[in-house]
């Protein structure tokens, strides 16, 4: 399951540089996560770094992009393998 940044985002710039997959970019109004690149940090870290650095806790699991840990690892291997 990819992650999603909610509209409560304050554009603090904390999440973007922390993403090892470069899945986070500034959208029209707030930062956005590309679900094709997001592995929830599987293959890199034990927990998603964007979630851990977000000062207002506005990053959630995206219910529209449900993936198993195996699928996330497969995506990681395609990008970094």
Secondary structure, 3 states (H helix, E strand, C coil): CCEEECCCCCCCCCCHHHCCCCCEEECCCCEEECCCCCCCCCCCCCCCHHHHHCCCCCEEECCCCCCCHHHHHHHHHHHHC
